[in-house]
Amino acid sequence: ENGNPARDRAEIYSRASCTLVG
């Protein structure tokens, strides 16, 4: 369904990292 599932996961991971860091 999604063209780039890895990209979606990377975005979520990036957001989680930001939340974890600060």
N, CA, C and O atoms as a GROMACS GRO file, in nm:
protein
   88
    1GLU      N    1   0.084  -0.120   0.000
    1GLU     CA    2   0.000   0.000   0.000
    1GLU      C    3   0.088   0.125   0.000
    1GLU      O    4   0.066   0.218  -0.078
    2ASN      N    5   0.186   0.126   0.087
    2ASN     CA    6   0.276   0.244   0.096
    2ASN      C    7   0.393   0.228  -0.002
    2ASN      O    8   0.442   0.118  -0.023
    3GLY      N    9   0.436   0.338  -0.060
    3GLY     CA   10   0.548   0.332  -0.156
    3GLY      C   11   0.679   0.312  -0.083
    3GLY      O   12   0.765   0.236  -0.129
    4ASN      N   13   0.695   0.379   0.031
    4ASN     CA   14   0.822   0.367   0.105
    4ASN      C   15   0.795   0.351   0.254
    4ASN      O   16   0.798   0.449   0.329
    5PRO      N   17   0.768   0.229   0.299
    5PRO     CA   18   0.741   0.204   0.441
    5PRO      C   19   0.862   0.238   0.526
    5PRO      O   20   0.848   0.283   0.640
    6ALA      N   21   0.981   0.215   0.471
    6ALA     CA   22   1.104   0.243   0.548
    6ALA      C   23   1.110   0.392   0.580
    6ALA      O   24   1.152   0.432   0.689
    7ARG      N   25   1.068   0.474   0.485
    7ARG     CA   26   1.074   0.620   0.505
    7ARG      C   27   0.980   0.657   0.621
    7ARG      O   28   1.014   0.736   0.708
    8ASP      N   29   0.862   0.598   0.620
    8ASP     CA   30   0.764   0.627   0.726
    8ASP      C   31   0.823   0.590   0.862
    8ASP      O   32   0.810   0.664   0.959
    9ARG      N   33   0.888   0.475   0.866
    9ARG     CA   34   0.946   0.428   0.993
    9ARG      C   35   1.058   0.523   1.034
    9ARG      O   36   1.072   0.556   1.152
   10ALA      N   37   1.137   0.566   0.939
   10ALA     CA   38   1.249   0.657   0.969
   10ALA      C   39   1.194   0.786   1.029
   10ALA      O   40   1.251   0.839   1.124
   11GLU      N   41   1.084   0.834   0.974
   11GLU     CA   42   1.025   0.959   1.025
   11GLU      C   43   0.978   0.940   1.169
   11GLU      O   44   1.003   1.024   1.256
   12ILE      N   45   0.912   0.829   1.195
   12ILE     CA   46   0.863   0.800   1.330
   12ILE      C   47   0.981   0.787   1.426
   12ILE      O   48   0.978   0.838   1.538
   13TYR      N   49   1.085   0.719   1.380
   13TYR     CA   50   1.203   0.699   1.465
   13TYR      C   51   1.267   0.834   1.497
   13TYR      O   52   1.306   0.861   1.611
   14SER      N   53   1.276   0.918   1.394
   14SER     CA   54   1.337   1.051   1.413
   14SER      C   55   1.257   1.128   1.517
   14SER      O   56   1.313   1.192   1.605
   15ARG      N   57   1.126   1.122   1.505
   15ARG     CA   58   1.039   1.197   1.598
   15ARG      C   59   1.058   1.139   1.739
   15ARG      O   60   1.069   1.215   1.836
   16ALA      N   61   1.061   1.010   1.751
   16ALA     CA   62   1.077   0.946   1.882
   16ALA      C   63   1.211   0.987   1.943
   16ALA      O   64   1.220   1.014   2.062
   17SER      N   65   1.314   0.992   1.860
   17SER     CA   66   1.448   1.030   1.909
   17SER      C   67   1.443   1.172   1.964
   17SER      O   68   1.497   1.200   2.070
   18CYS      N   69   1.378   1.261   1.890
   18CYS     CA   70   1.369   1.401   1.934
   18CYS      C   71   1.298   1.406   2.069
   18CYS      O   72   1.340   1.478   2.160
   19THR      N   73   1.190   1.330   2.081
   19THR     CA   74   1.114   1.331   2.206
   19THR      C   75   1.198   1.272   2.319
   19THR      O   76   1.192   1.318   2.433
   20LEU      N   77   1.275   1.170   2.286
   20LEU     CA   78   1.357   1.106   2.389
   20LEU      C   79   1.471   1.198   2.432
   20LEU      O   80   1.505   1.208   2.550
   21VAL      N   81   1.528   1.265   2.333
   21VAL     CA   82   1.643   1.353   2.362
   21VAL      C   83   1.596   1.472   2.444
   21VAL      O   84   1.659   1.511   2.542
   22GLY      N   85   1.484   1.530   2.403
   22GLY     CA   86   1.441   1.649   2.472
   22GLY      C   87   1.291   1.648   2.487
   22GLY      O   88   1.234   1.741   2.544
   0.00000   0.00000   0.00000
